[in-house]
C-alpha cells in the first residue's frame, strides 16, 4: 500500500506542476491576445512599413548599421520600436 501512496503523491505533484504551467501560459497568452487586438492588420502593416523606412534612412545616411556597436547619440532606449 505504501507504493500506491507514493505513486499517488508523485502523480499529484506532476499534475500540480502541469496545472501551474498551464495557468502561467494562459495568463501570458491573454496578454498577447489583448496586445494583438489593439491594432488592425492595416495598422500593423503601416507600422512595419514605417520602421522599414526608418531603417533604410539610417542605413543610407550613416556609415553602416552594426548590431554590436551602440552610438550613444543615435540610441534612444525609450523610442517606440
C-alpha positions in Angstrom: 0.0 0.0 0.0 3.0 2.3 0.6 3.9 2.1 -3.1 0.4 3.2 -4.2 0.5 6.2 -1.9 4.0 7.2 -3.1 2.8 6.9 -6.7 -0.3 8.9 -6.0 1.9 11.6 -4.4 4.1 11.7 -7.5 1.1 11.9 -9.8 -0.3 14.7 -7.7 3.0 16.7 -7.9 3.2 16.2 -11.6 -0.4 17.3 -12.1 0.1 20.4 -9.9 3.2 21.3 -11.8 1.5 21.0 -15.2 -1.5 22.9 -13.9 0.7 25.7 -12.7 2.5 25.9 -16.0 -0.8 26.0 -17.8 -2.0 28.9 -15.7 1.1 30.8 -16.5 0.8 30.1 -20.2 -2.8 31.2 -20.2 -2.0 34.5 -18.4 0.7 35.2 -20.9 -1.5 34.2 -23.9 -4.3 36.5 -22.7 -1.9 39.5 -22.5 -0.6 38.7 -26.0 -4.1 38.4 -27.4 -5.1 41.7 -25.9 -2.0 43.4 -27.4 -2.6 42.0 -30.8 -6.3 43.1 -30.8 -5.3 46.7 -30.2 -4.2 47.2 -33.8 -5.8 46.2 -37.0 -3.8 44.4 -39.6 -3.6 47.6 -41.7 -2.1 49.5 -38.7 0.4 46.8 -38.1 1.4 46.9 -41.8 1.8 50.6 -41.7 3.9 50.4 -38.5 6.2 47.8 -40.1 6.5 49.9 -43.3 7.4 53.0 -41.2 10.0 51.0 -39.3 11.5 49.7 -42.5 11.7 53.2 -43.9 13.5 54.4 -40.8 15.9 51.5 -41.2 16.6 52.4 -44.8 17.1 56.0 -43.9 19.6 55.0 -41.2 21.5 52.7 -43.5 21.6 55.3 -46.3 22.7 58.2 -44.0 25.3 56.6 -41.7 28.5 54.7 -42.3 26.6 51.4 -41.6 24.4 49.6 -39.2 26.3 47.4 -36.7 24.3 45.5 -34.2 27.3 45.0 -31.8 28.2 48.7 -31.6 25.9 51.4 -30.0 26.5 55.0 -30.7 25.1 57.0 -27.7 24.0 59.9 -29.8 21.9 57.7 -32.1 20.4 55.4 -29.4 17.2 56.3 -27.6 16.1 53.3 -25.4 12.7 54.9 -24.9 11.9 55.3 -28.6 9.0 53.1 -29.6 10.0 50.1 -31.7 
